[in-house]
Amino acid sequence: MSHRQYVVLGLGVFGSTVAKTLSEFGCEVLAIDKNPECVQRVADVVTKAVIGDITNQQFLLDLDIQEFDVGIVAIGNHLEESLLGVLNLKEIGVPYIIAKAKNKRFKVVLEKIGADRVVRPEKEMGQKIARSLLRKNITDLIEIDENYSVVEMKVPQAWVGNSLIRLDLRKNYGINILGKRNHDTHKLELTIDPEYLIQMDDHFLMIAETEKIEKMDYLVEK
């Protein structure tokens, strides 16, 4: 296969959004739901949209689900259907499975039966919005994985007048500096002198543990 193929099981708001977004970026997407109206909503966008029961393993096999790289089980409110959806994908041999869960208990169960990643969209979005409101110096944050992010950040007041070597950010905060944005050109400079004295409006690009860098930002003065 020249590119990854995705199958989305369940086409509520979450599932249809995932299916449409992947399709908009040129991915091959098979979308499945037992509700004809849900299937019709995405039919003109995805590669193929099918009405059917995701708990029926033979139905999935007939669609050659084993050829797909990623399966997304987007039925967060019905545990039995979610479990059977994940189990069917696992037994069929789909390499990577993402499942939606409505609460912590569902998340634990879905992980135990083989989901590689379990998401709780409402909770995760709520946390992201709250964190964005709390930010003081962080201007951009891109999550690399569950633990680390690439962050662009205006330097805290406490750093001003100190050199990078004196602050020893890697040792004291677990921060690895990647670059600094030039005041005049606004372009990133990826080479920084360790003896450089930090100025008031400096912006640094860095890799750090997401939780640590955010908590540090929330607690510092602007």
C-alpha positions as CSV (number, residue, x, y, z in Angstrom):
1,M,0.0,0.0,0.0
2,S,1.2,3.4,-0.9
3,H,-0.5,5.1,2.1
4,R,-2.2,4.2,5.3
5,Q,-5.8,3.0,5.3
6,Y,-8.3,3.7,8.1
7,V,-11.5,2.1,9.1
8,V,-13.9,4.0,11.4
9,L,-16.5,2.1,13.3
10,G,-19.3,4.3,14.5
11,L,-20.3,7.6,12.9
12,G,-21.5,9.9,15.6
13,V,-20.0,13.3,16.0
14,F,-16.6,12.0,17.0
15,G,-16.4,9.2,14.4
16,S,-17.7,11.2,11.5
17,T,-15.3,14.1,12.4
18,V,-12.4,11.7,12.4
19,A,-13.5,10.1,9.1
20,K,-14.1,13.4,7.3
21,T,-10.8,14.9,8.5
22,L,-8.7,12.0,7.4
23,S,-10.5,12.0,4.1
24,E,-9.9,15.7,3.6
25,F,-6.2,15.0,3.9
26,G,-6.3,12.4,1.2
27,C,-6.4,9.3,3.3
28,E,-8.3,6.2,2.3
29,V,-11.2,5.8,4.8
30,L,-13.8,3.1,5.2
31,A,-16.7,4.3,7.4
32,I,-19.2,2.0,9.0
33,D,-22.4,2.5,11.1
34,K,-25.6,0.6,11.6
35,N,-27.6,3.9,11.2
36,P,-28.3,4.8,7.6
37,E,-28.5,8.5,8.3
38,C,-25.0,8.5,9.9
39,V,-23.6,6.7,6.9
40,Q,-25.3,9.0,4.5
41,R,-23.7,12.1,6.2
42,V,-20.2,11.0,5.3
43,A,-20.9,9.0,2.1
44,D,-19.8,11.8,-0.2
45,V,-16.6,12.5,1.7
46,V,-15.0,9.2,2.6
47,T,-13.7,6.5,0.3
48,K,-16.4,4.1,1.2
49,A,-19.3,4.3,3.6
50,V,-21.2,1.1,4.6
51,I,-24.3,0.3,6.7
52,G,-23.7,-2.6,9.0
53,D,-23.2,-4.2,12.4
54,I,-19.6,-3.7,13.6
55,T,-20.1,-6.5,16.2
56,N,-20.4,-9.0,13.4
57,Q,-16.9,-10.2,12.7
58,Q,-17.8,-12.0,9.4
59,F,-19.3,-8.7,8.1
60,L,-16.0,-7.0,8.8
61,L,-14.0,-9.8,7.2
62,D,-16.2,-9.5,4.1
63,L,-15.0,-5.8,3.8
64,D,-11.4,-6.9,3.9
65,I,-10.8,-5.1,7.2
66,Q,-7.6,-7.0,7.7
67,E,-6.0,-4.9,4.9
68,F,-6.4,-1.7,7.0
69,D,-3.6,-0.1,9.0
70,V,-5.6,1.7,11.7
71,G,-9.1,1.0,13.2
72,I,-11.0,3.6,15.1
73,V,-13.8,2.4,17.3
74,A,-15.9,5.5,17.9
75,I,-18.8,4.1,19.9
76,G,-18.1,5.6,23.3
77,N,-21.5,5.3,24.9
78,H,-22.2,1.6,24.4
79,L,-19.5,-0.5,26.1
80,E,-20.6,-3.9,24.7
81,E,-20.5,-2.6,21.1
82,S,-17.1,-0.9,21.8
83,L,-15.7,-4.1,23.3
84,L,-16.8,-6.3,20.4
85,G,-15.6,-3.7,17.9
86,V,-12.1,-3.6,19.4
87,L,-12.1,-7.4,19.9
88,N,-13.1,-8.0,16.2
89,L,-10.4,-5.7,14.9
90,K,-7.8,-7.3,17.2
91,E,-8.7,-10.8,16.1
92,I,-8.9,-9.9,12.4
93,G,-5.4,-8.4,12.7
94,V,-5.7,-4.6,12.3
95,P,-2.3,-3.4,13.6
96,Y,-3.3,-0.3,15.5
97,I,-6.6,0.3,17.2
98,I,-8.0,3.5,18.7
99,A,-11.1,3.5,20.8
100,K,-13.4,6.1,22.3
101,A,-14.5,5.8,26.0
102,K,-17.0,7.8,27.9
103,N,-15.4,7.3,31.3
104,K,-12.4,6.0,33.1
105,R,-13.9,2.5,33.7
106,F,-14.6,2.1,30.0
107,K,-11.0,3.2,29.2
108,V,-9.5,0.6,31.5
109,V,-11.6,-2.2,30.0
110,L,-10.9,-1.2,26.4
111,E,-7.2,-1.1,27.1
112,K,-7.3,-4.5,28.7
113,I,-8.8,-6.2,25.6
114,G,-6.3,-4.7,23.2
115,A,-7.0,-1.1,22.2
116,D,-3.6,0.6,21.6
117,R,-5.0,4.0,22.5
118,V,-8.1,5.0,24.3
119,V,-9.4,8.6,24.1
120,R,-12.0,10.5,26.1
121,P,-12.6,13.4,23.7
122,E,-14.8,15.5,26.0
123,K,-12.4,15.3,28.9
124,E,-9.3,15.8,26.8
125,M,-10.8,18.8,25.0
126,G,-11.9,20.3,28.3
127,Q,-8.4,19.9,29.7
128,K,-6.8,21.5,26.6
129,I,-9.1,24.5,26.7
130,A,-8.5,25.1,30.5
131,R,-4.7,24.8,29.9
132,S,-4.8,27.3,27.1
133,L,-6.6,29.8,29.3
134,L,-4.0,29.3,32.0
135,R,-1.0,29.9,29.8
136,K,1.0,33.1,30.5
137,N,4.2,32.8,28.4
138,I,3.6,29.8,26.1
139,T,2.6,31.0,22.6
140,D,2.5,27.6,20.9
141,L,2.5,24.0,22.0
142,I,2.6,20.9,19.8
143,E,2.3,17.5,21.5
144,I,4.8,14.9,20.3
145,D,3.3,12.1,22.3
146,E,1.5,11.7,25.6
147,N,4.4,13.1,27.7
148,Y,6.4,15.5,25.6
149,S,5.7,18.7,23.5
150,V,7.6,21.1,21.3
151,V,6.9,24.5,22.9
152,E,7.4,28.1,21.8
153,M,7.5,30.3,24.9
154,K,8.2,33.8,25.9
155,V,10.9,33.7,28.6
156,P,9.7,34.0,32.2
157,Q,10.8,37.2,34.1
158,A,13.0,35.1,36.3
159,W,15.2,34.0,33.4
160,V,15.9,37.5,32.1
161,G,19.5,38.6,32.6
162,N,20.7,35.0,33.1
163,S,22.7,32.9,30.6
164,L,21.5,29.5,29.4
165,I,24.5,27.8,31.0
166,R,23.8,29.4,34.3
167,L,20.1,28.5,34.3
168,D,20.9,24.9,33.3
169,L,17.4,24.3,32.1
170,R,17.9,20.7,31.2
171,K,19.0,19.8,34.7
172,N,16.6,22.0,36.6
173,Y,13.5,21.8,34.4
174,G,14.0,19.0,31.9
175,I,13.9,21.6,29.1
176,N,16.0,21.2,25.9
177,I,16.4,24.4,24.0
178,L,16.1,24.1,20.2
179,G,16.3,27.7,19.1
180,K,15.4,31.3,19.6
181,R,13.2,33.6,17.6
182,N,15.1,36.6,16.2
183,H,13.7,39.9,17.4
184,D,14.1,41.7,14.0
185,T,13.4,39.0,11.4
186,H,11.1,36.8,13.6
187,K,12.9,33.8,12.1
188,L,14.0,30.9,14.3
189,E,17.8,30.7,15.0
190,L,18.7,27.1,15.8
191,T,22.2,27.9,17.1
192,I,22.4,29.7,20.5
193,D,25.5,30.6,22.5
194,P,25.2,29.1,26.0
195,E,26.6,32.3,27.4
196,Y,23.9,34.4,25.7
197,L,22.2,36.7,28.3
198,I,18.4,36.3,28.0
199,Q,16.4,39.4,27.2
200,M,12.9,40.5,28.3
201,D,11.1,39.6,25.1
202,D,13.0,36.6,24.0
203,H,11.0,33.6,22.7
204,F,12.6,30.2,22.8
205,L,11.7,27.0,21.0
206,M,12.1,23.9,23.3
207,I,11.2,20.3,24.0
208,A,10.0,19.5,27.4
209,E,7.6,17.3,29.4
210,T,4.2,18.9,28.7
211,E,2.9,18.7,32.3
212,K,6.1,20.2,33.7
213,I,6.5,23.1,31.3
214,E,2.8,24.0,31.6
215,K,2.8,23.9,35.4
216,M,5.9,26.0,35.4
217,D,4.3,28.5,33.1
218,Y,1.1,28.7,35.1
219,L,3.0,29.5,38.3
220,V,5.4,32.1,37.1
221,E,4.9,35.8,36.9
222,K,4.3,37.3,33.4
